[in-house]
Amino acid sequence: MTHSTEKPADSDWINIGRDLDTGIESVHAHFQGHAYDPHDHDEVLVGVTLQGVQRFSCHRSLHTSTVGRAMLIEPGAVHDGHAPEPEGFTYAMLYLPQPWVTGMTGRLGLGDASALEAAFHSTLADDPPLSAAIYQAFMAIHQNEGKLARDQTLDQLLAMLSRHLYRTPPSPRMEHDLVLNRAREYLHAHMADDVGLDELAAHSGIDRFRLTRQFKRAFGQTPHAYLVRLRLRAARALLARGEAPAEVAAQVGFADQSHLGLWFRRAYRLTPASYQRQCTNLTDR
């Protein structure tokens, strides 16, 4: 386990921990005013508001979390955050890697709860036992209480989460969906390339004007915004593994390290070097 505290603003702070065995990140943070620009994660996010009022957009709806409410966010769900009250808000969050969640739910007999198979019934839950389970697991990981405490609290957390999952029923794959999925898959395959809209449209089989409009309607973001979020998620994973920010920027498709830093700070309120230092105890590179 590694963790330290970063202060992005005078009144704001972020404390990040990372459990090396499971890959789970623990985030304890406080913000006043603006917290995060819209962004997403590869992980399953589960958290609880500890103080104040926390407001954020997710799934095209505005959500308000108060003390004790549980926040449940699927991988790839775009969300932001701000404090509507002057005193700000404090929260605890766990970032659960998808492979770990899938493996654990299978072992516990809860079925496949991966992002492709399931989602949460609601983004906010008024479920005191769930909130308690989230906080207990957070404390076990963030305070490095040992493997037994970590494992038992995580098992309890997953058992509580299972009540909030539903499986998305299969739906017919219409031609419209295939076109948009081709566009999205192309962005994944060419994340590090300088993809233009004409190129993306030609691959997808739809004109560029309809592509932008329909892509945003389907996925909640324009193709460019989706590509930026995709690059940021990849960059976060590479930084956590200790790769140098300049090399990460080149690998994921940002023009240079400064562009990576600009987008990374907007999404996560940390510089790439600060995030990496908190995850790995490496010095700035």
Buried (B, 14 or more C-beta within 10 A) or exposed (E): BBBEEBEBEEEBBBBBBBBEEBBBBBBBBBBBEEBBEBBBBBBBBBBBBBEBBBBBBBBEEEBEBBBBBBBBBBBBBBBBBBBEEEEBBBBBBBBBBBEBBBBBBEEBEBBBBBBEEBBBEBBBBEBEEBBBBBBBBBBBBBEBBEEEBBBEBBBBBBBBBBEBBEEEEEEEEEEEEEBBBBBBEBBEEBBEEEBEBEBBBBBBEBEBEEBBEBBBEBBBBBBBBBBBBBBBBBBBBBBBEEBBBBEBBBBBBBEEBEBBBEBBBBBBBBBBBBBBBBBBEBEEB
